[in-house]
């Protein structure tokens, strides 16, 4: 997945499909890692010409020279929340909509 995402992003930049004001949202940390390698290879000015936001699992964030802006998930808390909601459905109890503690936005250098 990392290799494919790197190749796809290299191809996208070479064809000029990405504009200076673009924001790249990587919805998977594995895809992000390949895309970030491609951006480094191309010398793209992240946070200048192109901005980045990625999703990541707590403790398994993609490696990059700048601090990444990301939606950080706690996979253990997410699993616990899903299990609690399934249990509540089976018991015909009210299901809460809160994702407190499951996902947080972390502001980095790659997006305000």
C-alpha positions in Angstrom: 0.0 0.0 0.0 2.9 2.4 0.8 4.6 1.7 -2.6 1.3 2.1 -4.5 0.4 5.4 -2.8 3.9 6.8 -3.4 3.7 5.9 -7.1 0.2 7.3 -7.5 1.2 10.6 -5.8 4.4 10.9 -7.9 2.2 10.4 -11.1 -0.4 13.0 -9.9 2.3 15.7 -9.3 4.0 15.0 -12.5 0.8 15.4 -14.5 0.1 18.8 -12.8 -3.2 17.7 -11.3 -2.2 19.1 -7.9 -2.4 22.9 -7.5 -0.4 25.1 -5.1 -3.4 25.7 -2.8 -4.3 22.0 -2.5 -4.8 20.0 0.7 -4.0 16.4 0.7 -6.0 14.3 3.1 -4.6 10.8 3.7 -7.3 8.6 5.1 -4.9 5.8 6.1 -1.6 6.1 7.8 0.0 3.5 5.5 -1.1 5.4 2.4 0.2 8.6 4.1 3.6 7.1 4.6 4.0 6.4 0.9 2.6 9.8 -0.1 4.9 11.6 2.3 7.9 9.8 0.8 6.8 10.9 -2.7 6.5 14.5 -1.5 10.0 14.4 -0.1 11.3 12.9 -3.3 9.7 15.7 -5.3 10.8 18.4 -3.0 7.3 19.7 -2.4 7.0 22.5 0.2 4.5 21.0 2.6 2.7 23.7 4.6 3.8 26.2 1.9 2.5 25.1 -1.5 0.6 21.9 -0.4 -0.9 21.2 3.0 -1.4 17.8 4.5 -3.8 16.2 7.0 -3.6 12.5 7.7 -5.4 10.0 9.9 -3.3 7.9 12.2 -3.5 5.5 15.1 -2.2 6.7 18.4 1.4 5.5 18.8 1.7 4.6 15.1 1.9 8.0 13.3 3.7 8.3 9.9 7.3 9.6 10.1 7.9 13.0 8.5 10.4 15.8 9.1 7.5 18.2 10.0 4.9 17.6 12.7 1.9 16.3 10.8 -1.6 17.7 11.4 -3.8 14.6 11.9 -7.0 13.0 13.1 -5.5 10.7 15.7 -7.5 7.6 16.7 -7.1 5.5 19.8 -7.7 2.1 18.3 -8.2 0.4 21.7 -10.8 3.0 22.7 -12.5 2.8 19.3 -12.8 -1.0 19.7 -14.2 -0.6 23.2 -16.7 2.0 22.0 -17.9 -0.2 19.1 -18.3 -3.2 21.5 -20.2 -1.1 24.0 -22.6 0.2 21.3 -23.2 -3.3 19.9 -23.9 -4.6 23.4 -26.3 -1.7 24.0 -28.1 -2.5 20.7 -28.5 -6.2 21.7 -29.8 -5.1 25.1 -32.1 -2.5 23.5 -30.5 0.2 25.5 -29.9 3.8 24.3 -26.7 4.2 22.3 -24.5 7.2 22.9 -23.2 9.2 20.0 -20.1 10.5 21.7 -16.6 9.7 20.4 -14.8 11.4 23.3 -11.4 9.9 23.7 -11.6 8.0 20.5 -10.5 10.7 18.0 -8.7 14.0 18.4 -7.5 16.6 15.9 -3.8 17.3 16.4 -2.6 20.6 14.9 0.8 20.2 13.3 3.0 22.2 10.9 1.3 20.8 7.8 -2.1 22.4 8.2 -3.5 25.1 10.6 
